[in-house]
């Protein structure tokens, strides 16, 4: 088992909304423009933040989640990155210690130093108290220091630095709406929707330059994971994957695993294409179909192509927004409704409040697969579920899993590396 060394940082915060994605993106752009190859990861199951981070670094961004993917999967991703990168940045999820497996758990397991971002708005000495608590709450954590965000003035920054009592004060970014990132009910909006995204990242980056920022992260030893031979269960299979503005929530690790198992991947757009490529199965991931109701409803040639595919007994795997697309109708939060494909009996309606979220596992004939759920819609249907997922939280609400022939549908976003064989079976007749 070999070891590779690479400087690395885990960027976390005391809570969501502190500016983790903005600052991680700015740091990636800062180091990239200085000739470093920066690999970024995102802790947790998030789809949206990685889209922003990819634009900042110019390289693919993968999720690192100990619960969904397991320790060896995360270890291998980090080991591979350490062999090709000059710097690894990992954006945490929620607060440092939050979650089924937290950002702190990941940092402690792999010995990655933690930099905490704290929104300093309307704060003085309490800034130091929060930093002290985060630095000392857990003994086995390498705490590298603090970045103050949304600082009101140089004098305010001096006050914050004085409050730290020896905790490294790595940098301070001023309050600047030009580098803030817009959000929607699931978090940040998709990168392609932020027309001035590069400008916003560059504005944040420039603040680091103006402050003469020159932080050098410590090298971390990343050990190779245990060897695991990926079975060629999908050799010769052709899979059509919906990829457009309505269906963008798909894990890169899922697509790579399908390819590693022998499948050929063909992207298609339910919004714009008139038909399907010649394929054996369809993968409809989640996204924002509710933002494209009219276009999805009008593309009836695509409806007919997918219906024909299903009538031929070919597999369809539909997750969250992909499942909503297969229902009889979908209604947005303003009450505007359109007919969808009607392959599944039922109607969905977007709600003002979150309907369900959390890490889940499902037990099917193919065995356990892990993933997560996060949605604002509710579903009315008479369909009988073949299974109900189990939440990782004690009081979590399970999600129904529906099967109609070889059509598999659920609100769950499955993480295929959690069980390659079971995931492959979803795409096989």
ABEGO torsion letter per residue (X at the ends): XBBBBBBBBBBBBABBGAGAAAAAAAAAAAAAAAGBBBBBBBBEABAAAAAAAAAAAGBBBBBBBAAAAEAAAAAAAAAAAAAABABBBBBBBEBAABEABBAAAAAAAAGBBBBBBBBABGBBAAAAAAAAAAAAABAABBBAEBBBBGBABAAAAAAAAAAAGGBBBABBBBBBAAABBBBBAAEBBBAAABAAAAAAAAAAAAAAAAAGBABBBBBBBBBBBBBBBBBBAABGBBBBBBBBAABABBBAAAAAAAAAAGBBBBBBBAAABABBBBBABBBBBBEBAAAAAAAAAABAAAAAAAAAAAAAGBBBBBBEAAAAAABABBBBAAGBBBBBAGABBEBBBBBABBABBEBBBBBBAAEBBBBBBBBABBBBBABBBABBBBBABAABBBBBBBBBEABBBBABBBBAAABAAAAAAAABX
